[in-house]
Amino acid sequence: MKLNMGQRRLRAGFTLIELLVMLSLMILLAAAIITASQSAIGSAKRAACASNLRQLYLANETYAAEHDSYAPAAADLYGRNLNRWHGSRTSTRKPFDGTSGPLSPYLDGGRVRICPCQGDFAKGKVANAFEEACGGYGYNSVGVGSRTYLLGMCSAAMEDGMLPDQIREPSRTIMFCDTAFPQPYGKNPKYLIEYSFAEPYHWVVRPGEESKYRADPSIHFRHRGRANVVWCDGHVSAEKMQTRAEETSQASRSAGSVPPTTPSSTRSEEVILIIRLSRMIEEVKRCGGRRGGDTASTPAAGGGGAGGTSVCSSSGK
């Protein structure tokens, strides 16, 4: 009788194998819950970022509506270099004030909202945190925020942004997207800085031409390997990083990338995001000023471009 009761008690308990199986299932369930939570948080951050970009698009459009249809200029690189689309500063040694940019009056809160996934960027008194206040977003400074593609690399091209009819394919032309830039100074523990331009794969030096000079990549794939982009027609998409085929260079304008991995990989020039940008115009227009009368001028030393020289000419070539 006692033996039978002992056998019944033994059958009512757990074996070691059963206990291990239960623990394994609990661990798997916990891992699934954590993964789902992280995915939900990531999706929420991507959605918030997309909303920020949509607001930038609307602010850009509102600015243009009040300024003879011209998009805001990306920067005054050929002037004192104190103004950007996202703010201004009183000295080149100081960061930008995000409440004093051309888009500030049209943005909720008076400044660009920060991307929730932008990362731990260099800030404050760091000498090369020069683009602070752009929120981790970059402007298409070649094909929207300037007329560099129409006029070449010259001061007249930087005075205004594009007109709507100069952007041939708005749905395939970047306006703003996620950006960052590698930290070049070893003393700063932060290896990324904010960067306010979505750079093309090759610099545009002469009107309508891609030069042989490559820009440092700046598009940042911080949303689980994707970069949020708002296009010139207002739609927002999440683009994956891909390898650029050289044969696409004449048919597209590809933007550079900063992979969200390690510092050693952020300067890769071979891995970039293929984003087809339009040629913007049916034919390259002749070099002209803001309202059709300006002349080209030589940029200040270090003003950007290939060797800091102006190539804008009356012939457009």
Kinemage of the C-alpha trace (Angstrom):
@kinemage 1
@onewidth
@group {chain A} dominant
@subgroup {mainchain}
@vectorlist {calphas} color= white
{ca met a 1} P 0.000 0.000 0.000
{ca lys a 2} L 2.792 2.450 0.861
{ca leu a 3} L 4.599 1.530 -2.320
{ca asn a 4} L 1.550 2.312 -4.408
{ca met a 5} L 1.095 5.694 -2.677
{ca gly a 6} L 4.770 6.481 -3.283
{ca gln a 7} L 4.382 5.585 -6.910
{ca arg a 8} L 1.353 7.863 -7.185
{ca arg a 9} L 3.283 10.750 -5.576
{ca leu a 10} L 6.173 10.186 -7.987
{ca arg a 11} L 3.904 10.284 -11.012
{ca ala a 12} L 2.342 13.568 -9.772
{ca gly a 13} L 5.727 15.380 -9.692
{ca phe a 14} L 8.124 16.619 -12.445
{ca thr a 15} L 11.133 14.919 -13.846
{ca leu a 16} L 14.321 16.901 -14.430
{ca ile a 17} L 13.814 16.714 -18.185
{ca glu a 18} L 10.264 18.071 -17.893
{ca leu a 19} L 11.511 20.929 -15.725
{ca leu a 20} L 14.226 21.826 -18.228
{ca val a 21} L 11.705 21.754 -21.068
{ca met a 22} L 9.406 24.109 -19.161
{ca leu a 23} L 12.289 26.492 -18.404
{ca ser a 24} L 13.311 26.458 -22.054
{ca leu a 25} L 9.776 27.290 -23.142
{ca met a 26} L 9.610 30.132 -20.628
{ca ile a 27} L 12.920 31.535 -21.897
{ca leu a 28} L 11.744 31.314 -25.498
{ca leu a 29} L 8.472 33.018 -24.594
{ca ala a 30} L 10.312 35.805 -22.760
{ca ala a 31} L 12.666 36.269 -25.719
{ca ala a 32} L 9.705 36.475 -28.097
{ca ile a 33} L 8.027 39.085 -25.895
{ca ile a 34} L 11.220 41.158 -25.674
{ca thr a 35} L 11.751 40.938 -29.431
{ca ala a 36} L 8.165 41.957 -30.107
{ca ser a 37} L 8.502 44.867 -27.676
{ca gln a 38} L 11.725 46.034 -29.307
{ca ser a 39} L 10.137 45.737 -32.730
{ca ala a 40} L 7.130 47.759 -31.584
{ca ile a 41} L 9.395 50.437 -30.092
{ca gly a 42} L 11.454 50.518 -33.291
{ca ser a 43} L 8.318 50.840 -35.407
{ca ala a 44} L 7.077 53.685 -33.215
{ca lys a 45} L 10.405 55.503 -33.577
{ca arg a 46} L 10.401 55.024 -37.351
{ca ala a 47} L 6.866 56.398 -37.484
{ca ala a 48} L 7.884 59.425 -35.393
{ca cys a 49} L 10.866 60.010 -37.690
{ca ala a 50} L 8.636 59.770 -40.761
{ca ser a 51} L 6.314 62.332 -39.170
{ca asn a 52} L 9.280 64.668 -38.602
{ca leu a 53} L 10.267 64.376 -42.254
{ca arg a 54} L 6.708 65.014 -43.375
{ca gln a 55} L 6.696 68.200 -41.279
{ca leu a 56} L 9.941 69.300 -42.926
{ca tyr a 57} L 8.364 68.753 -46.332
{ca leu a 58} L 5.294 70.810 -45.386
{ca ala a 59} L 7.482 73.572 -43.937
{ca asn a 60} L 9.541 73.618 -47.132
{ca glu a 61} L 6.429 73.855 -49.281
{ca thr a 62} L 4.956 76.637 -47.134
{ca tyr a 63} L 8.204 78.594 -47.313
{ca ala a 64} L 8.243 78.233 -51.097
{ca ala a 65} L 4.636 79.403 -51.362
{ca glu a 66} L 5.612 82.630 -49.580
{ca his a 67} L 8.868 83.192 -51.502
{ca asp a 68} L 7.915 83.189 -55.186
{ca ser a 69} L 7.914 79.360 -55.264
{ca tyr a 70} L 11.651 79.104 -54.507
{ca ala a 71} L 12.660 76.372 -52.044
{ca pro a 72} L 14.821 77.614 -49.141
{ca ala a 73} L 18.537 77.742 -49.802
{ca ala a 74} L 20.466 74.913 -48.170
{ca ala a 75} L 23.478 77.000 -47.086
{ca asp a 76} L 25.533 80.113 -47.783
{ca leu a 77} L 28.757 78.207 -48.393
{ca tyr a 78} L 30.069 80.893 -50.728
{ca gly a 79} L 29.348 83.692 -48.278
{ca arg a 80} L 30.168 83.856 -44.573
{ca asn a 81} L 28.986 80.265 -44.029
{ca leu a 82} L 26.725 81.323 -41.166
{ca asn a 83} L 23.353 80.157 -42.492
{ca arg a 84} L 21.811 76.752 -43.102
{ca trp a 85} L 18.306 75.582 -43.874
{ca his a 86} L 17.988 74.493 -40.228
{ca gly a 87} L 19.451 77.523 -38.423
{ca ser a 88} L 22.055 80.261 -38.280
{ca arg a 89} L 25.092 81.152 -36.183
{ca thr a 90} L 27.102 84.255 -35.372
{ca ser a 91} L 30.497 82.628 -35.882
{ca thr a 92} L 31.887 79.597 -37.697
{ca arg a 93} L 33.245 78.470 -34.315
{ca lys a 94} L 29.757 78.161 -32.860
{ca pro a 95} L 26.958 75.649 -33.444
{ca phe a 96} L 23.823 76.643 -35.314
{ca asp a 97} L 20.819 78.082 -33.510
{ca gly a 98} L 17.915 75.914 -34.600
{ca thr a 99} L 15.316 78.599 -33.869
{ca ser a 100} L 16.644 81.042 -36.478
{ca gly a 101} L 16.527 79.061 -39.726
{ca pro a 102} L 14.356 79.834 -42.764
{ca leu a 103} L 12.018 76.953 -41.880
{ca ser a 104} L 11.693 77.861 -38.178
{ca pro a 105} L 8.484 79.931 -38.588
{ca tyr a 106} L 6.793 76.966 -40.262
{ca leu a 107} L 7.808 74.227 -37.814
{ca asp a 108} L 5.949 73.148 -34.695
{ca gly a 109} L 8.090 74.378 -31.805
{ca gly a 110} L 10.093 76.654 -34.067
{ca arg a 111} L 12.860 74.174 -34.835
{ca val a 112} L 13.572 70.791 -36.433
{ca arg a 113} L 12.442 67.856 -34.326
{ca ile a 114} L 15.170 65.368 -33.456
{ca cys a 115} L 14.994 61.889 -34.966
{ca pro a 116} L 14.322 59.472 -32.063
{ca cys a 117} L 16.878 57.040 -33.529
{ca gln a 118} L 19.586 59.536 -34.377
{ca gly a 119} L 22.057 58.084 -31.874
{ca asp a 120} L 24.568 59.688 -29.552
{ca phe a 121} L 25.869 62.515 -31.701
{ca ala a 122} L 28.688 64.873 -30.777
{ca lys a 123} L 27.279 68.101 -29.352
{ca gly a 124} L 28.024 71.252 -27.454
{ca lys a 125} L 31.535 72.656 -27.453
{ca val a 126} L 32.998 69.969 -29.683
{ca ala a 127} L 34.725 71.812 -32.516
{ca asn a 128} L 33.333 69.654 -35.294
{ca ala a 129} L 29.744 69.403 -34.056
{ca phe a 130} L 29.112 72.174 -36.554
{ca glu a 131} L 25.773 70.966 -37.903
{ca glu a 132} L 24.009 70.716 -34.557
{ca ala a 133} L 20.277 71.552 -34.667
{ca cys a 134} L 19.464 69.768 -37.948
{ca gly a 135} L 17.837 66.948 -35.964
{ca gly a 136} L 19.793 64.247 -37.764
{ca tyr a 137} L 18.203 65.098 -41.120
{ca gly a 138} L 19.829 66.151 -44.390
{ca tyr a 139} L 18.527 68.351 -47.203
{ca asn a 140} L 19.079 67.642 -50.895
{ca ser a 141} L 21.402 70.603 -51.361
{ca val a 142} L 22.286 69.833 -55.001
{ca gly a 143} L 18.860 69.270 -56.531
{ca val a 144} L 16.412 71.071 -54.195
{ca gly a 145} L 18.182 73.433 -51.789
{ca ser a 146} L 20.301 75.023 -54.508
{ca arg a 147} L 20.478 75.269 -58.291
{ca thr a 148} L 23.872 73.615 -58.478
{ca tyr a 149} L 22.599 71.032 -60.933
{ca leu a 150} L 21.421 73.808 -63.252
{ca leu a 151} L 24.252 76.302 -62.886
{ca gly a 152} L 27.220 74.292 -61.670
{ca met a 153} L 29.201 74.893 -58.516
{ca cys a 154} L 29.129 78.678 -58.073
{ca ser a 155} L 27.837 81.312 -55.687
{ca ala a 156} L 24.766 82.147 -57.800
{ca ala a 157} L 23.603 78.535 -57.510
{ca met a 158} L 23.500 78.711 -53.699
{ca glu a 159} L 21.331 81.825 -53.381
{ca asp a 160} L 18.008 80.027 -53.864
{ca gly a 161} L 16.558 76.578 -54.011
{ca met a 162} L 14.838 75.036 -57.021
{ca leu a 163} L 11.520 76.065 -58.500
{ca pro a 164} L 8.848 73.335 -58.722
{ca asp a 165} L 8.955 73.143 -62.523
{ca gln a 166} L 12.724 72.586 -62.409
{ca ile a 167} L 12.270 69.283 -60.578
{ca arg a 168} L 11.393 66.896 -63.361
{ca glu a 169} L 10.396 63.853 -61.281
{ca pro a 170} L 9.315 64.903 -57.759
{ca ser a 171} L 8.374 61.364 -56.730
{ca arg a 172} L 11.963 60.224 -57.381
{ca thr a 173} L 13.780 63.253 -55.994
{ca ile a 174} L 14.880 63.376 -52.353
{ca met a 175} L 13.948 66.422 -50.319
{ca phe a 176} L 15.062 65.336 -46.812
{ca cys a 177} L 16.309 62.069 -45.295
{ca asp a 178} L 18.177 60.559 -42.324
{ca thr a 179} L 21.814 61.652 -42.333
{ca ala a 180} L 24.963 61.572 -40.194
{ca phe a 181} L 28.679 62.050 -40.695
{ca pro a 182} L 31.723 60.140 -39.359
{ca gln a 183} L 33.554 61.744 -36.461
{ca pro a 184} L 37.103 62.542 -37.651
{ca tyr a 185} L 38.634 63.557 -34.330
{ca gly a 186} L 39.948 60.802 -32.057
{ca lys a 187} L 39.676 62.817 -28.849
{ca asn a 188} L 35.900 62.895 -29.083
{ca pro a 189} L 34.270 59.617 -27.943
{ca lys a 190} L 31.202 60.286 -30.108
{ca tyr a 191} L 31.941 58.912 -33.569
{ca leu a 192} L 29.040 60.535 -35.424
{ca ile a 193} L 28.006 64.142 -35.848
{ca glu a 194} L 24.796 65.619 -37.179
{ca tyr a 195} L 25.049 66.489 -40.848
{ca ser a 196} L 22.498 68.622 -42.662
{ca phe a 197} L 23.037 67.559 -46.298
{ca ala a 198} L 22.079 64.412 -48.204
{ca glu a 199} L 25.096 64.266 -50.475
{ca pro a 200} L 25.042 62.865 -54.031
{ca tyr a 201} L 27.378 60.058 -55.029
{ca his a 202} L 29.407 62.427 -57.230
{ca trp a 203} L 29.727 66.193 -56.880
{ca val a 204} L 28.057 68.281 -59.567
{ca val a 205} L 30.746 70.780 -60.618
{ca arg a 206} L 29.585 71.775 -64.104
{ca pro a 207} L 25.935 72.303 -65.082
{ca gly a 208} L 24.081 69.023 -65.561
{ca glu a 209} L 27.185 66.858 -65.171
{ca glu a 210} L 28.371 64.409 -62.557
{ca ser a 211} L 32.043 65.001 -61.880
{ca lys a 212} L 34.632 62.351 -61.031
{ca tyr a 213} L 34.825 63.697 -57.477
{ca arg a 214} L 33.001 61.551 -54.952
{ca ala a 215} L 31.280 63.019 -51.927
{ca asp a 216} L 31.694 61.434 -48.507
{ca pro a 217} L 28.571 59.332 -47.833
{ca ser a 218} L 26.043 60.901 -45.476
{ca ile a 219} L 22.718 58.992 -45.571
{ca his a 220} L 22.342 57.111 -42.287
{ca phe a 221} L 20.535 53.749 -42.148
{ca arg a 222} L 19.650 53.882 -38.471
{ca his a 223} L 16.186 52.311 -38.597
{ca arg a 224} L 17.151 48.638 -38.590
{ca gly a 225} L 19.138 49.032 -41.796
{ca arg a 226} L 16.788 51.515 -43.436
{ca ala a 227} L 16.812 55.271 -43.925
{ca asn a 228} L 13.614 57.306 -43.922
{ca val a 229} L 13.239 59.602 -46.922
{ca val a 230} L 10.670 62.265 -47.799
{ca trp a 231} L 10.478 62.875 -51.534
{ca cys a 232} L 9.573 66.048 -53.402
{ca asp a 233} L 6.001 64.874 -53.978
{ca gly a 234} L 5.508 64.517 -50.206
{ca his a 235} L 5.512 60.741 -49.809
{ca val a 236} L 7.755 59.139 -47.183
{ca ser a 237} L 9.495 55.787 -47.607
{ca ala a 238} L 12.043 53.647 -45.772
{ca glu a 239} L 14.917 52.787 -48.116
{ca lys a 240} L 17.371 49.899 -47.731
{ca met a 241} L 21.097 50.236 -48.296
{ca gln a 242} L 22.249 48.647 -51.537
{ca thr a 243} L 25.340 48.407 -53.686
{ca arg a 244} L 25.472 50.946 -56.471
{ca ala a 245} L 26.074 49.643 -59.968
{ca glu a 246} L 28.338 51.987 -61.911
{ca glu a 247} L 26.178 51.724 -65.021
{ca thr a 248} L 23.322 53.479 -63.214
{ca ser a 249} L 25.320 56.674 -62.707
{ca gln a 250} L 24.056 58.399 -65.835
{ca ala a 251} L 20.442 57.473 -65.206
{ca ser a 252} L 20.249 58.271 -61.512
{ca arg a 253} L 21.605 60.494 -58.812
{ca ser a 254} L 22.603 58.218 -55.950
{ca ala a 255} L 23.104 59.432 -52.418
{ca gly a 256} L 25.858 58.261 -50.086
{ca ser a 257} L 25.332 56.280 -46.912
{ca val a 258} L 26.531 55.923 -43.368
{ca pro a 259} L 25.819 52.350 -42.201
{ca pro a 260} L 24.556 52.160 -38.592
{ca thr a 261} L 27.327 49.782 -37.544
{ca thr a 262} L 30.897 50.520 -36.524
{ca pro a 263} L 33.077 53.596 -37.105
{ca ser a 264} L 35.349 51.666 -39.434
{ca ser a 265} L 32.525 51.045 -41.876
{ca thr a 266} L 31.101 54.550 -41.998
{ca arg a 267} L 33.435 55.778 -44.740
{ca ser a 268} L 32.661 53.017 -47.198
{ca glu a 269} L 32.336 54.485 -50.685
{ca glu a 270} L 31.304 51.253 -52.362
{ca val a 271} L 28.174 50.590 -50.301
{ca ile a 272} L 25.562 53.278 -50.855
{ca leu a 273} L 21.839 53.748 -51.048
{ca ile a 274} L 20.473 53.649 -54.577
{ca ile a 275} L 17.897 56.390 -54.644
{ca arg a 276} L 17.024 57.521 -58.119
{ca leu a 277} L 16.898 61.273 -58.293
{ca ser a 278} L 15.614 63.104 -61.330
{ca arg a 279} L 17.698 65.104 -63.731
{ca met a 280} L 15.450 67.977 -62.635
{ca ile a 281} L 15.177 69.601 -66.072
{ca glu a 282} L 14.551 68.736 -69.707
{ca glu a 283} L 17.703 70.583 -70.717
{ca val a 284} L 20.452 72.344 -68.819
{ca lys a 285} L 19.646 76.017 -68.497
{ca arg a 286} L 22.162 78.746 -68.978
{ca cys a 287} L 23.881 80.143 -65.904
{ca gly a 288} L 21.803 82.924 -64.393
{ca gly a 289} L 21.149 84.664 -61.112
{ca arg a 290} L 18.364 84.423 -58.602
{ca arg a 291} L 15.942 86.321 -60.785
{ca gly a 292} L 17.861 85.902 -64.031
{ca gly a 293} L 20.506 88.619 -63.746
{ca asp a 294} L 23.230 87.605 -61.287
{ca thr a 295} L 26.756 86.837 -62.376
{ca ala a 296} L 29.056 84.125 -61.122
{ca ser a 297} L 31.617 84.864 -58.461
{ca thr a 298} L 34.572 83.045 -57.011
{ca pro a 299} L 33.825 81.359 -53.651
{ca ala a 300} L 35.793 82.084 -50.533
{ca ala a 301} L 38.711 79.817 -49.770
{ca gly a 302} L 37.533 76.488 -48.445
{ca gly a 303} L 34.011 77.231 -49.583
{ca gly a 304} L 33.465 73.683 -50.786
{ca gly a 305} L 33.551 71.906 -54.114
{ca ala a 306} L 36.474 70.854 -56.203
{ca gly a 307} L 39.384 73.058 -55.276
{ca gly a 308} L 37.110 75.926 -54.234
{ca thr a 309} L 36.838 77.392 -57.766
{ca ser a 310} L 33.808 78.647 -59.615
{ca val a 311} L 32.825 76.929 -62.838
{ca cys a 312} L 29.643 78.855 -63.536
{ca ser a 313} L 29.871 80.475 -66.982
{ca ser a 314} L 27.602 82.278 -69.369
{ca ser a 315} L 27.613 79.344 -71.738
{ca gly a 316} L 26.403 76.884 -69.108
{ca lys a 317} L 29.411 74.633 -69.621
